[in-house]
Amino acid sequence: MFQSSQEETFLVHIPTSKRRKVIPQPHSQMSGRLESLLDAADSHCHLDRCFAAPGAIGDTLSAIENSVTQPGSEYGPIRFFNLRAVISNFCDPKRWHLFENIINEDNRIYGTIGYHPKYLKNSFVMSSERMRMMQCLDNKYCLGFGEIGLDHYHGPDNQSIRLQVSNLYDLLDIYSKSGSNKALVLHFRGDADSGVYHKGLEIIKECGVQNKRIHVHCFSGSRNDVMEWCRACPSAVFGFTGIITKTTQYDSIIEYIPSNRIVAETDSPMLSPYNCKSPNHPFNVVQVLDKIAHIKKMKRSELYSKVLRNTNETYRIWREPRE
Ligand SMILES: [Zn+2]
């Protein structure tokens, strides 16, 4: 159970402050060449944690940017590019009160509101939690509902799985009833034989949300899972993180998934890419994109623009699809 003082913070009225406008500055070494840089977005991270992680690089996106783009930064290696958007997932109820402050901090930041299965305590979502989620979902810079889902690592026993399943039904019901057309962010994790993606898809279909724009975050399923999901969910995309830079284990599944179904994410501050010092940060999305381009044998410029378009179509960051 949550303390009543915490429940109150869910509903505290936060005045809508103006989003701080950040105009990207050409990095010193690239002066005058900003137009030629590639554009990219981090489709999934946790800025509430990035700004406060042990050894946090900075407490704003610009502070992180300044630090990681310094020549010789130990948080790189960074190749220069334009980080056009960062989608920060707020999925820990204890940190939901940070939602407005963080998304107003920088005009490249957007949010989603959800409930990660590892933070679930009760077998249902409390009404104060439901209200706070709706309040965030109404925000025009909130682009999605999630992450929500099933995590067999955080709940390997039957009781925890049951709790996660009943909450997932509850959360999908909240999302459906909200009438929201914003994206749905899903988290499924378990061993290859856990069938977690299959089970998750059954619930998605049962709740009638398979036609929504869906981001299956940090995908680690099989070809069969991809086939099932693509058949059932016409607008589902699969997210890949820095994990793919540390192993060749994901190469064949990335090769298999059509490039119009892929988005790049950092899941920062977790999951630093190969050779990058922790904590992870949104600018490392460039490592993920480069690895996907390598696997797909595509030109970087082509892959970057394709993935950015997929991200935009899923989250509708900018109203018109970008060319
Ligand atoms: Zn996440």
Boltz pocket constraint, residues with backbone or C-beta under 6 A from the ligand:
constraints:
  - pocket:
      binder: B
      contacts: [[A, 44], [A, 45], [A, 46], [A, 89], [A, 147], [A, 217], [A, 267]]
      max_distance: 6.0
